């Protein structure tokens, strides 16, 4: 049985539409909050925000380095395992 998009939307309860509207409102509020950075005139507040962002960036860089190192280990292990395996003869 094939359902078309118009049929599927009719089956959805009205609650989903309200949730979507609520999520959209949250997203708009988040945008408004981010736009307020341009309105801050206190240098101390801006410096604190900048330091907070720098700390987050440093944490992300550390995490990235750990992931890259682990990925290289796994790829090397896989390559060595493939090279050590005897070729399949048929």
Biopython code that builds the backbone (N, CA, C, O; Angstrom):
import numpy as np
from Bio.PDB.StructureBuilder import StructureBuilder

atoms = [
    (1, "UNK", "N", (0.850, -1.171, 0.000)),
    (1, "UNK", "CA", (0.000, 0.000, 0.000)),
    (1, "UNK", "C", (0.899, 1.238, 0.000)),
    (1, "UNK", "O", (1.842, 1.321, 0.787)),
    (2, "UNK", "N", (0.621, 2.161, -0.846)),
    (2, "UNK", "CA", (1.408, 3.375, -0.967)),
    (2, "UNK", "C", (0.643, 4.551, -0.389)),
    (2, "UNK", "O", (-0.538, 4.751, -0.672)),
    (3, "UNK", "N", (1.344, 5.321, 0.426)),
    (3, "UNK", "CA", (0.747, 6.520, 0.996)),
    (3, "UNK", "C", (1.375, 7.737, 0.342)),
    (3, "UNK", "O", (2.589, 7.792, 0.143)),
    (4, "UNK", "N", (0.562, 8.686, 0.019)),
    (4, "UNK", "CA", (1.055, 9.938, -0.511)),
    (4, "UNK", "C", (1.209, 10.927, 0.628)),
    (4, "UNK", "O", (0.568, 10.798, 1.671)),
    (5, "UNK", "N", (2.048, 11.896, 0.421)),
    (5, "UNK", "CA", (2.341, 12.865, 1.472)),
    (5, "UNK", "C", (1.072, 13.537, 1.988)),
    (5, "UNK", "O", (0.931, 13.747, 3.193)),
    (6, "UNK", "N", (0.163, 13.870, 1.106)),
    (6, "UNK", "CA", (-1.075, 14.532, 1.530)),
    (6, "UNK", "C", (-1.893, 13.630, 2.444)),
    (6, "UNK", "O", (-2.542, 14.116, 3.370)),
    (7, "UNK", "N", (-1.870, 12.333, 2.199)),
    (7, "UNK", "CA", (-2.606, 11.401, 3.044)),
    (7, "UNK", "C", (-1.956, 11.261, 4.416)),
    (7, "UNK", "O", (-2.653, 11.169, 5.427)),
    (8, "UNK", "N", (-0.649, 11.245, 4.455)),
    (8, "UNK", "CA", (0.070, 11.074, 5.710)),
    (8, "UNK", "C", (-0.124, 12.286, 6.599)),
    (8, "UNK", "O", (-0.279, 12.131, 7.810)),
    (9, "UNK", "N", (-0.121, 13.470, 6.047)),
    (9, "UNK", "CA", (-0.300, 14.680, 6.841)),
    (9, "UNK", "C", (-1.684, 14.732, 7.473)),
    (9, "UNK", "O", (-1.846, 15.265, 8.571)),
    (10, "UNK", "N", (-2.666, 14.191, 6.798)),
    (10, "UNK", "CA", (-4.021, 14.195, 7.341)),
    (10, "UNK", "C", (-4.134, 13.285, 8.556)),
    (10, "UNK", "O", (-4.944, 13.543, 9.446)),
    (11, "UNK", "N", (-3.345, 12.241, 8.605)),
    (11, "UNK", "CA", (-3.413, 11.270, 9.684)),
    (11, "UNK", "C", (-2.756, 11.799, 10.954)),
    (11, "UNK", "O", (-3.125, 11.382, 12.052)),
    (12, "UNK", "N", (-1.794, 12.704, 10.830)),
    (12, "UNK", "CA", (-1.079, 13.229, 11.987)),
    (12, "UNK", "C", (-2.033, 13.962, 12.921)),
    (12, "UNK", "O", (-2.934, 14.669, 12.469)),
    (13, "UNK", "N", (-1.834, 13.792, 14.210)),
    (13, "UNK", "CA", (-2.681, 14.517, 15.161)),
    (13, "UNK", "C", (-2.343, 16.002, 15.183)),
    (13, "UNK", "O", (-1.260, 16.407, 14.761)),
    (14, "UNK", "N", (-3.264, 16.799, 15.671)),
    (14, "UNK", "CA", (-3.080, 18.246, 15.715)),
    (14, "UNK", "C", (-1.970, 18.634, 16.679)),
    (14, "UNK", "O", (-1.414, 19.727, 16.567)),
    (15, "UNK", "N", (-1.640, 17.773, 17.611)),
    (15, "UNK", "CA", (-0.604, 18.052, 18.602)),
    (15, "UNK", "C", (0.741, 18.330, 17.931)),
    (15, "UNK", "O", (1.479, 19.209, 18.377)),
    (16, "UNK", "N", (1.069, 17.596, 16.869)),
    (16, "UNK", "CA", (2.331, 17.787, 16.173)),
    (16, "UNK", "C", (2.466, 19.204, 15.635)),
    (16, "UNK", "O", (3.547, 19.791, 15.693)),
    (17, "UNK", "N", (1.394, 19.750, 15.118)),
    (17, "UNK", "CA", (1.443, 21.104, 14.579)),
    (17, "UNK", "C", (1.737, 22.105, 15.689)),
    (17, "UNK", "O", (2.476, 23.067, 15.480)),
    (18, "UNK", "N", (1.162, 21.882, 16.865)),
    (18, "UNK", "CA", (1.427, 22.770, 17.991)),
    (18, "UNK", "C", (2.877, 22.665, 18.434)),
    (18, "UNK", "O", (3.502, 23.674, 18.762)),
    (19, "UNK", "N", (3.418, 21.443, 18.446)),
    (19, "UNK", "CA", (4.810, 21.244, 18.832)),
    (19, "UNK", "C", (5.745, 21.933, 17.850)),
    (19, "UNK", "O", (6.739, 22.536, 18.256)),
    (20, "UNK", "N", (5.431, 21.848, 16.556)),
    (20, "UNK", "CA", (6.259, 22.511, 15.558)),
    (20, "UNK", "C", (6.248, 24.016, 15.771)),
    (20, "UNK", "O", (7.281, 24.675, 15.658)),
    (21, "UNK", "N", (5.085, 24.552, 16.077)),
    (21, "UNK", "CA", (4.970, 25.988, 16.310)),
    (21, "UNK", "C", (5.786, 26.375, 17.534)),
    (21, "UNK", "O", (6.460, 27.405, 17.533)),
    (22, "UNK", "N", (5.729, 25.555, 18.576)),
    (22, "UNK", "CA", (6.477, 25.828, 19.802)),
    (22, "UNK", "C", (7.984, 25.796, 19.531)),
    (22, "UNK", "O", (8.722, 26.651, 20.023)),
    (23, "UNK", "N", (8.443, 24.809, 18.748)),
    (23, "UNK", "CA", (9.857, 24.717, 18.406)),
    (23, "UNK", "C", (10.290, 25.928, 17.597)),
    (23, "UNK", "O", (11.390, 26.446, 17.791)),
    (24, "UNK", "N", (9.438, 26.379, 16.697)),
    (24, "UNK", "CA", (9.756, 27.541, 15.872)),
    (24, "UNK", "C", (9.900, 28.776, 16.754)),
    (24, "UNK", "O", (10.803, 29.587, 16.549)),
    (25, "UNK", "N", (9.010, 28.920, 17.733)),
    (25, "UNK", "CA", (9.093, 30.058, 18.644)),
    (25, "UNK", "C", (10.376, 30.004, 19.453)),
    (25, "UNK", "O", (11.015, 31.035, 19.667)),
    (26, "UNK", "N", (10.765, 28.811, 19.909)),
    (26, "UNK", "CA", (12.004, 28.665, 20.665)),
    (26, "UNK", "C", (13.198, 29.073, 19.806)),
    (26, "UNK", "O", (14.113, 29.747, 20.278)),
    (27, "UNK", "N", (13.177, 28.659, 18.551)),
    (27, "UNK", "CA", (14.272, 28.969, 17.642)),
    (27, "UNK", "C", (14.381, 30.480, 17.435)),
    (27, "UNK", "O", (15.481, 31.031, 17.407)),
    (28, "UNK", "N", (13.244, 31.139, 17.292)),
    (28, "UNK", "CA", (13.236, 32.585, 17.112)),
    (28, "UNK", "C", (13.774, 33.285, 18.356)),
    (28, "UNK", "O", (14.521, 34.256, 18.242)),
    (29, "UNK", "N", (13.404, 32.805, 19.537)),
    (29, "UNK", "CA", (13.900, 33.392, 20.779)),
    (29, "UNK", "C", (15.407, 33.222, 20.873)),
    (29, "UNK", "O", (16.112, 34.123, 21.327)),
    (30, "UNK", "N", (15.898, 32.072, 20.445)),
    (30, "UNK", "CA", (17.328, 31.811, 20.463)),
    (30, "UNK", "C", (18.057, 32.787, 19.547)),
    (30, "UNK", "O", (19.116, 33.306, 19.902)),
    (31, "UNK", "N", (17.489, 33.036, 18.369)),
    (31, "UNK", "CA", (18.082, 33.998, 17.442)),
    (31, "UNK", "C", (18.110, 35.386, 18.057)),
    (31, "UNK", "O", (19.101, 36.106, 17.935)),
    (32, "UNK", "N", (17.023, 35.761, 18.716)),
    (32, "UNK", "CA", (16.963, 37.075, 19.344)),
    (32, "UNK", "C", (18.043, 37.204, 20.402)),
    (32, "UNK", "O", (18.676, 38.253, 20.523)),
    (33, "UNK", "N", (18.253, 36.160, 21.156)),
    (33, "UNK", "CA", (19.259, 36.174, 22.209)),
    (33, "UNK", "C", (20.654, 36.351, 21.606)),
    (33, "UNK", "O", (21.467, 37.109, 22.134)),
    (34, "UNK", "N", (20.928, 35.662, 20.514)),
    (34, "UNK", "CA", (22.226, 35.758, 19.864)),
    (34, "UNK", "C", (22.443, 37.142, 19.264)),
    (34, "UNK", "O", (23.569, 37.640, 19.253)),
    (35, "UNK", "N", (21.406, 37.752, 18.779)),
    (35, "UNK", "CA", (21.526, 39.071, 18.175)),
    (35, "UNK", "C", (21.837, 40.136, 19.215)),
    (35, "UNK", "O", (22.340, 41.205, 18.868)),
    (36, "UNK", "N", (21.550, 39.868, 20.477)),
    (36, "UNK", "CA", (21.762, 40.846, 21.526)),
    (36, "UNK", "C", (23.241, 41.095, 21.798)),
    (36, "UNK", "O", (23.569, 42.085, 22.452)),
    (37, "UNK", "N", (24.130, 40.260, 21.335)),
    (37, "UNK", "CA", (25.558, 40.454, 21.545)),
    (37, "UNK", "C", (25.988, 41.800, 20.974)),
    (37, "UNK", "O", (26.834, 42.476, 21.560)),
    (38, "UNK", "N", (25.428, 42.190, 19.860)),
    (38, "UNK", "CA", (25.757, 43.472, 19.254)),
    (38, "UNK", "C", (25.275, 44.654, 20.070)),
    (38, "UNK", "O", (25.764, 45.772, 19.909)),
    (39, "UNK", "N", (24.318, 44.404, 20.944)),
    (39, "UNK", "CA", (23.756, 45.481, 21.745)),
    (39, "UNK", "C", (24.497, 45.687, 23.062)),
    (39, "UNK", "O", (24.282, 46.703, 23.723)),
    (40, "UNK", "N", (25.366, 44.753, 23.466)),
    (40, "UNK", "CA", (26.086, 44.865, 24.737)),
    (40, "UNK", "C", (27.124, 45.973, 24.622)),
    (40, "UNK", "O", (27.923, 46.003, 23.685)),
    (41, "UNK", "N", (27.097, 46.881, 25.589)),
    (41, "UNK", "CA", (28.039, 48.003, 25.569)),
    (41, "UNK", "C", (29.080, 47.889, 26.674)),
    (41, "UNK", "O", (30.015, 48.688, 26.714)),
    (42, "UNK", "N", (28.942, 46.916, 27.571)),
    (42, "UNK", "CA", (29.880, 46.745, 28.671)),
    (42, "UNK", "C", (31.044, 45.871, 28.208)),
    (42, "UNK", "O", (30.850, 44.715, 27.833)),
    (43, "UNK", "N", (32.247, 46.427, 28.237)),
    (43, "UNK", "CA", (33.426, 45.714, 27.763)),
    (43, "UNK", "C", (33.709, 44.476, 28.614)),
    (43, "UNK", "O", (34.162, 43.460, 28.087)),
    (44, "UNK", "N", (33.454, 44.545, 29.904)),
    (44, "UNK", "CA", (33.717, 43.411, 30.791)),
    (44, "UNK", "C", (32.827, 42.220, 30.422)),
    (44, "UNK", "O", (33.283, 41.077, 30.421)),
    (45, "UNK", "N", (31.563, 42.492, 30.110)),
    (45, "UNK", "CA", (30.650, 41.418, 29.728)),
    (45, "UNK", "C", (31.092, 40.779, 28.416)),
    (45, "UNK", "O", (31.066, 39.557, 28.268)),
    (46, "UNK", "N", (31.494, 41.615, 27.471)),
    (46, "UNK", "CA", (31.942, 41.079, 26.186)),
    (46, "UNK", "C", (33.211, 40.250, 26.354)),
    (46, "UNK", "O", (33.356, 39.200, 25.729)),
    (47, "UNK", "N", (34.129, 40.719, 27.194)),
    (47, "UNK", "CA", (35.367, 39.985, 27.427)),
    (47, "UNK", "C", (35.061, 38.634, 28.083)),
    (47, "UNK", "O", (35.673, 37.622, 27.742)),
    (48, "UNK", "N", (34.115, 38.624, 29.020)),
    (48, "UNK", "CA", (33.727, 37.376, 29.678)),
    (48, "UNK", "C", (33.121, 36.405, 28.668)),
    (48, "UNK", "O", (33.414, 35.209, 28.694)),
    (49, "UNK", "N", (32.276, 36.924, 27.781)),
    (49, "UNK", "CA", (31.685, 36.078, 26.731)),
    (49, "UNK", "C", (32.774, 35.499, 25.835)),
    (49, "UNK", "O", (32.743, 34.320, 25.481)),
    (50, "UNK", "N", (33.727, 36.336, 25.477)),
    (50, "UNK", "CA", (34.812, 35.908, 24.610)),
    (50, "UNK", "C", (35.645, 34.813, 25.272)),
    (50, "UNK", "O", (36.004, 33.830, 24.624)),
    (51, "UNK", "N", (35.953, 34.976, 26.552)),
    (51, "UNK", "CA", (36.728, 33.969, 27.273)),
    (51, "UNK", "C", (35.959, 32.654, 27.369)),
    (51, "UNK", "O", (36.543, 31.576, 27.259)),
    (52, "UNK", "N", (34.661, 32.748, 27.572)),
    (52, "UNK", "CA", (33.826, 31.552, 27.650)),
    (52, "UNK", "C", (33.844, 30.804, 26.318)),
    (52, "UNK", "O", (33.948, 29.578, 26.286)),
    (53, "UNK", "N", (33.744, 31.549, 25.230)),
    (53, "UNK", "CA", (33.774, 30.948, 23.896)),
    (53, "UNK", "C", (35.145, 30.331, 23.623)),
    (53, "UNK", "O", (35.233, 29.237, 23.067)),
    (54, "UNK", "N", (36.216, 31.031, 24.012)),
    (54, "UNK", "CA", (37.564, 30.495, 23.825)),
    (54, "UNK", "C", (37.747, 29.182, 24.578)),
    (54, "UNK", "O", (38.368, 28.252, 24.064)),
    (55, "UNK", "N", (37.211, 29.103, 25.792)),
    (55, "UNK", "CA", (37.311, 27.870, 26.575)),
    (55, "UNK", "C", (36.588, 26.730, 25.863)),
    (55, "UNK", "O", (37.089, 25.606, 25.819)),
    (56, "UNK", "N", (35.417, 27.018, 25.309)),
    (56, "UNK", "CA", (34.667, 25.995, 24.579)),
    (56, "UNK", "C", (35.443, 25.536, 23.349)),
    (56, "UNK", "O", (35.488, 24.344, 23.045)),
    (57, "UNK", "N", (36.051, 26.484, 22.645)),
    (57, "UNK", "CA", (36.824, 26.153, 21.447)),
    (57, "UNK", "C", (38.007, 25.266, 21.813)),
    (57, "UNK", "O", (38.293, 24.292, 21.118)),
    (58, "UNK", "N", (38.702, 25.603, 22.913)),
    (58, "UNK", "CA", (39.838, 24.794, 23.351)),
    (58, "UNK", "C", (39.407, 23.366, 23.681)),
    (58, "UNK", "O", (40.090, 22.407, 23.323)),
    (59, "UNK", "N", (38.267, 23.231, 24.366)),
    (59, "UNK", "CA", (37.751, 21.903, 24.688)),
    (59, "UNK", "C", (37.426, 21.121, 23.417)),
    (59, "UNK", "O", (37.720, 19.929, 23.324)),
    (60, "UNK", "N", (36.822, 21.792, 22.447)),
    (60, "UNK", "CA", (36.483, 21.127, 21.189)),
    (60, "UNK", "C", (37.736, 20.708, 20.422)),
    (60, "UNK", "O", (37.766, 19.633, 19.822)),
    (61, "UNK", "N", (38.770, 21.550, 20.439)),
    (61, "UNK", "CA", (40.021, 21.202, 19.759)),
    (61, "UNK", "C", (40.659, 19.977, 20.409)),
    (61, "UNK", "O", (41.175, 19.098, 19.718)),
    (62, "UNK", "N", (40.619, 19.925, 21.748)),
    (62, "UNK", "CA", (41.174, 18.781, 22.470)),
    (62, "UNK", "C", (40.418, 17.511, 22.093)),
    (62, "UNK", "O", (41.024, 16.473, 21.828)),
    (63, "UNK", "N", (39.106, 17.601, 22.072)),
    (63, "UNK", "CA", (38.279, 16.456, 21.708)),
    (63, "UNK", "C", (38.574, 16.020, 20.275)),
    (63, "UNK", "O", (38.651, 14.825, 19.987)),
    (64, "UNK", "N", (38.738, 16.985, 19.388)),
    (64, "UNK", "CA", (39.036, 16.672, 17.989)),
    (64, "UNK", "C", (40.363, 15.925, 17.880)),
    (64, "UNK", "O", (40.465, 14.947, 17.139)),
    (65, "UNK", "N", (41.379, 16.381, 18.614)),
    (65, "UNK", "CA", (42.679, 15.720, 18.571)),
    (65, "UNK", "C", (42.580, 14.278, 19.061)),
    (65, "UNK", "O", (43.190, 13.379, 18.482)),
    (66, "UNK", "N", (41.809, 14.060, 20.131)),
    (66, "UNK", "CA", (41.626, 12.708, 20.655)),
    (66, "UNK", "C", (40.933, 11.817, 19.626)),
    (66, "UNK", "O", (41.311, 10.660, 19.445)),
    (67, "UNK", "N", (39.931, 12.355, 18.962)),
    (67, "UNK", "CA", (39.189, 11.585, 17.960)),
    (67, "UNK", "C", (40.084, 11.247, 16.776)),
    (67, "UNK", "O", (40.066, 10.117, 16.287)),
    (68, "UNK", "N", (40.862, 12.212, 16.314)),
    (68, "UNK", "CA", (41.751, 11.975, 15.173)),
    (68, "UNK", "C", (42.790, 10.917, 15.529)),
    (68, "UNK", "O", (43.072, 10.027, 14.727)),
    (69, "UNK", "N", (43.363, 11.013, 16.738)),
    (69, "UNK", "CA", (44.361, 10.031, 17.160)),
    (69, "UNK", "C", (43.752, 8.632, 17.213)),
    (69, "UNK", "O", (44.362, 7.670, 16.746)),
    (70, "UNK", "N", (42.568, 8.518, 17.773)),
    (70, "UNK", "CA", (41.893, 7.216, 17.873)),
    (70, "UNK", "C", (41.545, 6.674, 16.489)),
    (70, "UNK", "O", (41.678, 5.477, 16.234)),
    (71, "UNK", "N", (41.103, 7.548, 15.606)),
    (71, "UNK", "CA", (40.763, 7.147, 14.245)),
    (71, "UNK", "C", (41.993, 6.606, 13.518)),
    (71, "UNK", "O", (41.919, 5.585, 12.835)),
    (72, "UNK", "N", (43.120, 7.296, 13.669)),
    (72, "UNK", "CA", (44.353, 6.833, 13.030)),
    (72, "UNK", "C", (44.768, 5.468, 13.576)),
    (72, "UNK", "O", (45.216, 4.603, 12.824)),
    (73, "UNK", "N", (44.617, 5.279, 14.897)),
    (73, "UNK", "CA", (44.931, 3.980, 15.496)),
    (73, "UNK", "C", (44.071, 2.878, 14.887)),
    (73, "UNK", "O", (44.571, 1.819, 14.509)),
    (74, "UNK", "N", (42.775, 3.146, 14.800)),
    (74, "UNK", "CA", (41.852, 2.144, 14.269)),
    (74, "UNK", "C", (42.139, 1.832, 12.808)),
    (74, "UNK", "O", (42.100, 0.671, 12.399)),
    (75, "UNK", "N", (42.427, 2.858, 12.025)),
    (75, "UNK", "CA", (42.724, 2.637, 10.610)),
    (75, "UNK", "C", (44.018, 1.851, 10.447)),
    (75, "UNK", "O", (44.116, 0.982, 9.581)),
    (76, "UNK", "N", (45.015, 2.155, 11.282)),
    (76, "UNK", "CA", (46.289, 1.439, 11.219)),
    (76, "UNK", "C", (46.094, -0.025, 11.607)),
    (76, "UNK", "O", (46.656, -0.921, 10.977)),
    (77, "UNK", "N", (45.301, -0.258, 12.639)),
    (77, "UNK", "CA", (45.016, -1.625, 13.076)),
    (77, "UNK", "C", (44.299, -2.397, 11.973)),
    (77, "UNK", "O", (44.620, -3.556, 11.712)),
    (78, "UNK", "N", (43.345, -1.764, 11.337)),
    (78, "UNK", "CA", (42.596, -2.416, 10.264)),
    (78, "UNK", "C", (43.507, -2.726, 9.082)),
    (78, "UNK", "O", (43.389, -3.784, 8.465)),
    (79, "UNK", "N", (44.409, -1.811, 8.767)),
    (79, "UNK", "CA", (45.334, -2.013, 7.653)),
    (79, "UNK", "C", (46.283, -3.161, 7.964)),
    (79, "UNK", "O", (46.549, -4.006, 7.109)),
    (80, "UNK", "N", (46.797, -3.187, 9.201)),
    (80, "UNK", "CA", (47.714, -4.259, 9.597)),
    (80, "UNK", "C", (47.007, -5.611, 9.614)),
    (80, "UNK", "O", (47.594, -6.619, 9.221)),
    (81, "UNK", "N", (45.778, -5.642, 10.057)),
    (81, "UNK", "CA", (45.016, -6.891, 10.095)),
    (81, "UNK", "C", (44.752, -7.397, 8.679)),
    (81, "UNK", "O", (44.808, -8.600, 8.426)),
    (82, "UNK", "N", (44.467, -6.494, 7.773)),
    (82, "UNK", "CA", (44.207, -6.881, 6.386)),
    (82, "UNK", "C", (45.485, -7.391, 5.730)),
    (82, "UNK", "O", (45.439, -8.328, 4.932)),
    (83, "UNK", "N", (46.627, -6.783, 6.057)),
    (83, "UNK", "CA", (47.895, -7.205, 5.474)),
    (83, "UNK", "C", (48.343, -8.543, 6.061)),
    (83, "UNK", "O", (48.966, -9.344, 5.363)),
    (84, "UNK", "N", (48.034, -8.793, 7.329)),
    (84, "UNK", "CA", (48.447, -10.029, 7.981)),
    (84, "UNK", "C", (47.586, -11.216, 7.567)),
    (84, "UNK", "O", (48.034, -12.360, 7.643)),
    (85, "UNK", "N", (46.385, -10.964, 7.140)),
    (85, "UNK", "CA", (45.482, -12.044, 6.742)),
    (85, "UNK", "C", (45.981, -12.674, 5.448)),
    (85, "UNK", "O", (46.376, -11.969, 4.519)),
    (86, "UNK", "N", (45.962, -14.011, 5.389)),
    (86, "UNK", "CA", (46.410, -14.665, 4.151)),
    (86, "UNK", "C", (45.429, -14.387, 3.018)),
    (86, "UNK", "O", (44.225, -14.290, 3.253)),
    (87, "UNK", "N", (45.924, -14.259, 1.814)),
    (87, "UNK", "CA", (45.023, -13.994, 0.683)),
    (87, "UNK", "C", (44.092, -15.182, 0.454)),
    (87, "UNK", "O", (44.485, -16.341, 0.586)),
    (88, "UNK", "N", (42.886, -14.870, 0.118)),
    (88, "UNK", "CA", (41.881, -15.905, -0.132)),
    (88, "UNK", "C", (42.144, -16.530, -1.498)),
    (88, "UNK", "O", (42.253, -15.839, -2.511)),
    (89, "UNK", "N", (42.241, -17.835, -1.495)),
    (89, "UNK", "CA", (42.455, -18.517, -2.775)),
    (89, "UNK", "C", (41.183, -19.246, -3.170)),
    (89, "UNK", "O", (40.486, -19.820, -2.333)),
    (90, "UNK", "N", (40.909, -19.212, -4.412)),
    (90, "UNK", "CA", (39.636, -19.762, -4.823)),
    (90, "UNK", "C", (39.743, -20.781, -5.802)),
    (90, "UNK", "O", (38.729, -21.329, -6.235)),
]
sb = StructureBuilder()
sb.init_structure("model")
sb.init_model(0)
sb.init_chain("A")
sb.init_seg("    ")
for serial, (resi, resn, name, xyz) in enumerate(atoms, 1):
    if name == "N":
        sb.init_residue(resn, " ", resi, " ")
    sb.init_atom(name, np.array(xyz, "f"), 0.0, 1.0, " ", f" {name:<3s}", serial, name[0])
structure = sb.get_structure()
